[in-house]
Amino acid sequence: MQVNRITFFYVLLMTAVVVASNVLVQYPLSGTLLGINLGDLLTYGAFTYPVAFLITDLTNRQFGPRIARRVVVAGFLVAVVFSFAVASPRIAIASGSAFLLGQLLDISVFNQLRRQTWWRAPLIASLFGSALDTVIFFSFAFAPAFSMFGPNDAFAIEWAPVLGVLTTEAPRWISWALGDFSVKVLVGIVMLLPYGALMSKLKPMPGVEKTA
């Protein structure tokens, strides 16, 4: 019963993070920093989405990969339904695909490294998962090659200096993807703090590390 309650709580957290990120990814940052137009570099969703990897890793640590996959799939199904309600169909499709594949990769990598130094599994797993998630999401959501999922975003496909500062130009969504992944890496490192703090309280259930 306790496992079911905690699992349900993880699913709620996962759903909230993904739905919020689906909305926020549609809004580029406003303003400039050191002469860089932040709208050419990042969306607000870049700061919320990496929390999903923390939730997955905590679930995996406590209950193992089987339960972690259940949380991911449940969060995926609920989040996709809500995403179609609050975001465009193309964003919802891109988000759902990227979320599911990125999180499943995170679980697999974490499981391979769970017996190593405490920080290695969550950090490396989130990096691999984030990289796959970023490639799939931004390609599906904005690349003209995937216009079968929905109309192109004119602002996203306009050419602009890469990362807002380089002389080389590319479609704006490329810079968003690069900026998004950079933020995910930074947030992934920051997320080691709450992960480490919760380790003593969210200990693996009996037999998890042996069967994982």
N, C-alpha and C positions, 0 to 999 in steps of 0.2 A: 504493500500500500504506500509506504514512504517513497519507494522508487517511482511509483506512478505519479505521485504528487510532485516530486522534484523534476521528473521528466516533463510533466505538463508545464511547470514553471519555465523550464528551459525553452520549450516550444513557444510559449508566450513571448519570452524575451527575444527569441530569434525572429518571430513574426514582426514584432515591433521595430526591430532594427532594420529588417529588409524593406518593410513598407515605407518607413521613414526615408530610407536611402533612395528608394525608387522615386519618391517625390523630390527630394533634394538634389538628385543628380540632374534634374532638368533645369536647375538654376545655377548659372555660372557665378563665381564670386564677383562682387562689385569692387571698384576702386583700383588703385595701383600701389605697387610696392617697389621702391627703388627703380621707378620708371617702368616697371613691368605691369602690363594690363592683366590683372588676375583673372579676368573673364576668359582670356586666351589660354589659361593654364589649368584652372581647377573648377570643379563644381562643389557645392556644399556636401554632396553625398560622399565625397572622398573621406570626410572626417567621421562619418557615422558607420559606414559599412564594415570597416575592419573589426568592429566589436563582435560581429558574427563569428569570426574565427576564435575569439576568446571563449565564446559560449560553446562552440563545438569542442574546443580543446578541453575545457573543464568537464564537459559531459563525457568525453572519451577517457579522460583520466579517472573519473569517478566510477563510471559504469562500463567502460570498454567500448570497442568499435561498433558492436552490434546495436547497442542502445543509442550511441552517437549517430549512427546512420538513420535510426528511427526518428530522432529529433530533427535531423536535417531534412528527411523526406516529409515529415509532418509540417515543419516550418516552411518548406518549399510549397506544399500544396495550399496551405492557408495563405501564405504570402502572395502567391500568384493570383488567387481569387481577389484579394484586397488590391493588388497592384493593378489589375484590370479596371478596378473601380476608381483608383486615384491617379493613375498614370496612363499614358497612351499604350495601345496594344503592343506596339513595337518595343517600347521600354519594358513592358511586362514580360514579353517573350525573351528579350535579351537578358533581363535580370534573372528570370527563372532558370534559364539554361546555364548562365555563368555561375549562379549561386549553387545549383545542384552539383555541377561537375567540379567546381573549385572546392566546395566543402568536402566532397567525397575524396578528392585528392589529399586534402588536408588530413582527413581521418587516416588514410592509408599511410602517409608519411609519418604522422605522429605515432602511429602504432609500431612502425619499424624502429623508432628512436626512443620509445617511452622508457626504456631501461637505462638510457644514457643520462648525462648531466641534466638536471631538472629543467634548464632553460632551453636546451637544444631542441627537444621535440616541439614545443609550442612555437618557437621562433622559426625554425626551418620549415615546419609544416605550413605555417601561415604564409611564408614567403612563396613556397611552391603553389599553394592554393590561390594566393593573391595574384600571382603572375598569370595563371590560367584564367582566373576570373576576369582580370582586366582585359586580356586579349579577346575573350569571348564576348564580354559585355559590350565593349566599345565598338567592336566590329559589327555585331548584330544590331546595335542600337543606332549607329551613325554612318557606317561605311555604305556608300552607294551600292556596292555589290550585293548588299542584303536588303535592298529596297522592297523585296517581296514581303517583308515583315511589316511594312508601313512606309508612309511618305518620308522622304529625306528632310532633315532639319537644315534649312538654308544657312543658319548661323554656324552650325557644326561643320558643314562641308566647305565653308569659305576658307580660302587660303590665308594664312597669317604666319608671322615668324614663329619657328618652332620654339616652344617654351616661352614665347613672348619676347625673346631677346636675341636669338640667333639670326644670322642673315639668311639662312636657309628657310624656305617657307614650305608648309605642308597644310593639309586640311586641319582645321582647328581641333577636330576630335582626336587627332594624333597627339597633340600637345596635352589635351585633357587626359588621354590614356597614360602618357608618360608622367604627368603631374600626379594623377590618381595613384599610380603604382608607387611613386616616391613617397606619397603621404601614407600609403598602406604599409610601406616598410618602416617608416618612422613610428606610426601608430602601433605596428606590430611589436616594435621594441618597447614602446611605452606600456603596452598591454602585459608585458612580462611582470610589471609591478603588481597589478591586481592578481595575476595568476600566481605569482610567488606568495603573495599575502594569503591567498585562499587555499594554498596547498595543504596547510596543517588542518584545515577544517573540512576540506573536501577530499578526504583520503579515498584511495581505490577500494571498492567493495571487495570482500574476500574472493580470491580466485581470479580477479580481473587480469592482473599482470601475468599470471601463469597461462591463462587461456588466450590472451590477446595475441 
